[in-house]
Amino acid sequence: MSLPEGVQRRTFDGRESLATRGPQVSEEAVVDGWRRWDPGRSKVAAMFERGLDHGLAGGERVLYLGAASGTTVSHVADFAGPTYAVEFAPRPTRDLIEVAADRERLFPLLKDARKPETYAHVVEPVEVLVQDVATRGQAEVALANRQFLEPDGRLLLAIKARSEDVTADPETVFEEVSATLESGYEILDRARLEPYHGDHLGVVATPRQ
């Protein structure tokens, strides 16, 4: 699977890893301006490593839901176009704002991804919707934010089984969330994100017309 322009495989301490060019964020290894993108800390990087058909070329407009402190979204903003980063919790948003200070294409938003109407006046139509939220109703969040996604855009969704139901079998959760998602999206590819993230399913989808 090809990588978007701006993402490469580089060697760090004798081991090959994904990397992007940009200011350092969390003491990750940096070689010749390229900083290591750890799939164990990033669902998007794990999707790339697992070979999902992401369809990204680089330079796309992105809406990122669940940006947390900004580690993954910083890498995304390094190879994407304007990147809107939604985070609900104030504490990690403060870190996210610091990350954005070094990236002119990264726009942090202290908002709830379950309430897209609160940021609809800010976010332009995007070509990529990345979702990494730890909440019940993950499919419903993706459906609610479908309004921002261009007709031929891509959803990159990390389904967290334990966030939906800590007692249920993860495969059952994945099937239930995927079935709900299909009311508004066509699923193009999916794969478990082990060994990088336990009980997570990576999904690539496009809006149904």
C-alpha positions as CSV (number, residue, x, y, z in Angstrom):
1,M,0.0,0.0,0.0
2,S,1.4,3.4,-1.0
3,L,1.8,6.2,1.5
4,P,0.6,9.7,1.1
5,E,3.1,12.3,-0.1
6,G,4.9,13.6,2.9
7,V,4.9,10.3,4.7
8,Q,8.0,8.1,4.3
9,R,9.7,5.1,5.8
10,R,13.0,6.2,7.4
11,T,15.5,4.5,9.6
12,F,15.8,5.3,13.3
13,D,18.4,3.6,15.4
14,G,18.7,0.8,12.8
15,R,14.9,0.2,12.6
16,E,12.6,1.4,9.8
17,S,9.5,3.4,10.7
18,L,6.9,5.7,9.3
19,A,8.0,9.4,9.5
20,T,6.8,12.9,8.7
21,R,8.6,16.2,8.5
22,G,7.7,18.8,11.1
23,P,8.5,20.2,14.5
24,Q,9.1,17.6,17.3
25,V,6.1,17.1,19.6
26,S,6.7,14.3,22.2
27,E,10.5,13.6,22.2
28,E,10.1,11.2,19.2
29,A,13.2,10.4,17.3
30,V,14.2,12.8,14.6
31,V,16.7,12.2,11.8
32,D,17.4,14.7,9.1
33,G,14.2,16.6,9.9
34,W,12.0,13.4,9.7
35,R,10.3,12.5,12.9
36,R,9.3,9.0,13.8
37,W,5.5,8.2,13.6
38,D,4.9,5.5,16.2
39,P,2.0,3.1,15.2
40,G,1.7,2.1,18.9
41,R,0.7,5.6,19.7
42,S,-1.3,6.4,16.6
43,K,-4.3,4.7,15.1
44,V,-3.8,6.3,11.7
45,A,-0.2,5.1,11.6
46,A,-1.4,1.6,12.6
47,M,-3.9,1.7,9.7
48,F,-1.0,2.5,7.3
49,E,1.1,-0.3,8.8
50,R,-1.8,-2.8,8.5
51,G,-2.1,-1.9,4.9
52,L,-5.6,-0.5,4.8
53,D,-6.7,1.1,1.6
54,H,-6.7,4.6,2.9
55,G,-6.8,6.3,-0.5
56,L,-4.9,9.4,0.8
57,A,-2.5,11.2,-1.5
58,G,-1.4,14.0,0.8
59,G,-2.6,17.6,0.9
60,E,-6.2,16.8,1.7
61,R,-8.4,18.9,4.0
62,V,-9.0,17.0,7.2
63,L,-11.4,17.0,10.1
64,Y,-9.8,15.0,13.0
65,L,-12.2,13.9,15.8
66,G,-10.6,13.0,19.1
67,A,-7.3,14.9,18.7
68,A,-6.3,14.5,22.4
69,S,-2.9,16.2,23.0
70,G,-2.1,16.3,19.4
71,T,0.5,13.6,18.8
72,T,-1.2,11.9,15.8
73,V,-2.9,15.0,14.4
74,S,0.5,16.7,14.3
75,H,1.7,14.0,11.9
76,V,-1.5,14.3,9.9
77,A,-1.1,18.1,9.6
78,D,2.5,17.6,8.5
79,F,1.3,15.9,5.3
80,A,-2.2,17.1,4.9
81,G,-3.8,20.5,4.0
82,P,-5.9,22.5,6.5
83,T,-6.5,20.1,9.5
84,Y,-9.3,20.8,12.0
85,A,-8.7,19.1,15.3
86,V,-11.6,18.5,17.6
87,E,-11.0,17.6,21.3
88,F,-13.5,17.6,24.1
89,A,-11.3,17.7,27.2
90,P,-9.8,21.0,28.2
91,R,-6.5,19.6,29.6
92,P,-5.3,17.8,26.4
93,T,-6.6,20.7,24.3
94,R,-4.1,23.0,26.0
95,D,-1.3,20.7,24.8
96,L,-3.0,20.6,21.4
97,I,-2.9,24.4,21.2
98,E,0.8,24.3,21.9
99,V,1.3,21.8,19.1
100,A,-0.7,23.9,16.7
101,A,1.4,27.0,17.5
102,D,4.2,25.4,15.3
103,R,1.8,24.4,12.5
104,E,0.0,26.9,10.4
105,R,-2.3,24.3,8.9
106,L,-3.5,22.9,12.2
107,F,-6.6,24.4,13.8
108,P,-7.6,23.2,17.3
109,L,-11.2,23.2,18.4
110,L,-12.4,22.6,22.0
111,K,-15.6,21.0,21.0
112,D,-17.6,17.8,21.5
113,A,-17.5,15.5,18.4
114,R,-21.0,14.3,19.2
115,K,-22.3,17.9,18.6
116,P,-21.0,18.9,15.2
117,E,-23.5,21.8,15.1
118,T,-21.2,23.6,17.5
119,Y,-18.3,23.8,15.0
120,A,-20.2,23.6,11.7
121,H,-19.7,27.4,11.3
122,V,-15.9,26.9,11.4
123,V,-15.1,23.7,9.5
124,E,-15.1,23.8,5.7
125,P,-15.9,20.7,3.6
126,V,-13.1,18.2,4.0
127,E,-11.8,15.3,2.0
128,V,-10.8,13.2,5.0
129,L,-12.6,12.5,8.3
130,V,-10.4,10.8,10.9
131,Q,-12.2,9.6,14.0
132,D,-10.5,8.3,17.2
133,V,-13.0,9.0,20.0
134,A,-13.4,6.9,23.2
135,T,-17.1,7.0,23.6
136,R,-20.2,4.9,23.1
137,G,-22.0,5.5,19.8
138,Q,-18.9,5.7,17.7
139,A,-20.9,5.0,14.5
140,E,-23.3,7.7,15.4
141,V,-20.5,10.2,15.8
142,A,-19.2,9.3,12.3
143,L,-22.7,9.6,10.9
144,A,-23.3,13.0,12.5
145,N,-20.0,14.4,11.1
146,R,-20.6,13.0,7.6
147,Q,-22.0,16.4,6.7
148,F,-18.5,17.8,6.4
149,L,-17.1,15.0,4.2
150,E,-16.9,15.5,0.4
151,P,-19.0,13.0,-1.6
152,D,-15.8,11.1,-2.7
153,G,-14.1,11.6,0.7
154,R,-12.7,9.0,3.1
155,L,-13.5,8.2,6.6
156,L,-10.7,6.7,8.7
157,L,-12.3,5.3,11.8
158,A,-10.7,3.5,14.7
159,I,-13.5,1.5,16.5
160,K,-12.6,1.0,20.1
161,A,-14.5,-2.1,21.3
162,R,-14.0,-1.4,25.0
163,S,-15.4,2.1,24.7
164,E,-18.7,0.7,23.3
165,D,-19.1,-2.2,25.7
166,V,-16.3,-3.3,28.1
167,T,-18.0,-6.7,28.6
168,A,-18.9,-7.7,25.0
169,D,-16.9,-9.7,22.6
170,P,-14.9,-7.2,20.5
171,E,-15.8,-8.9,17.2
172,T,-19.5,-8.6,18.1
173,V,-19.0,-4.9,18.8
174,F,-17.2,-4.4,15.5
175,E,-20.0,-6.0,13.6
176,E,-22.7,-3.9,15.4
177,V,-20.8,-0.6,14.9
178,S,-20.1,-1.5,11.3
179,A,-23.7,-2.3,10.6
180,T,-24.8,1.1,12.0
181,L,-22.1,2.9,10.1
182,E,-23.3,1.4,6.8
183,S,-26.6,3.4,7.0
184,G,-24.5,6.3,5.8
185,Y,-21.2,5.0,4.6
186,E,-19.9,2.3,2.2
187,I,-17.1,0.4,4.0
188,L,-14.1,0.0,1.6
189,D,-11.7,-1.8,3.9
190,R,-11.3,-2.9,7.5
191,A,-8.7,-4.7,9.6
192,R,-7.9,-5.3,13.3
193,L,-5.1,-3.0,14.5
194,E,-3.2,-5.5,16.5
195,P,-0.3,-5.7,17.4
196,Y,-0.4,-2.0,17.7
197,H,-3.7,-1.5,19.5
198,G,-5.7,-4.2,21.2
199,D,-9.4,-4.6,20.6
200,H,-9.4,-1.9,17.9
201,L,-10.8,-2.2,14.3
202,G,-9.6,0.2,11.6
203,V,-12.2,1.1,9.0
204,V,-12.0,3.0,5.8
205,A,-15.3,4.1,4.3
206,T,-16.8,6.7,1.9
207,P,-20.2,8.4,2.1
208,R,-23.2,6.7,0.5
209,Q,-24.8,8.8,-2.2
